[in-house]
Amino acid sequence: MKINNVGMAGVNPYNLQANKTGNIKESKVKSSDKVEISSAAKEMQQSSPILAERQAKVDELKIQVEEGNYKLNAQATAKGLIDFYRK
């Protein structure tokens, strides 16, 4: 007696799964995200006076540290850390 696999001829479940994951990867590659920043947001980024002042302070401190003239106030630093973590 000969038994034939009716309905299952030529079906490889591993192959089917590989094809499904391949299709998902292809669809992800085709899609793309796009972000647009408004002109108002661009202006807000460029015209911040706080950033200019902060950069000036950083530059000044950098020069002091490089020259060895920077004096660290340990008490003020410790108080600032304590105040920050007590909030």
Buried (B, 14 or more C-beta within 10 A) or exposed (E): EEEEEEEEEEEEEEEEEEEEEEEEEEEEEEEEEEEEEEEEEEEEEEEEEEEEEEEEEEEEEEEEEEEEEEEEEEEEEEEEEEEEEEE
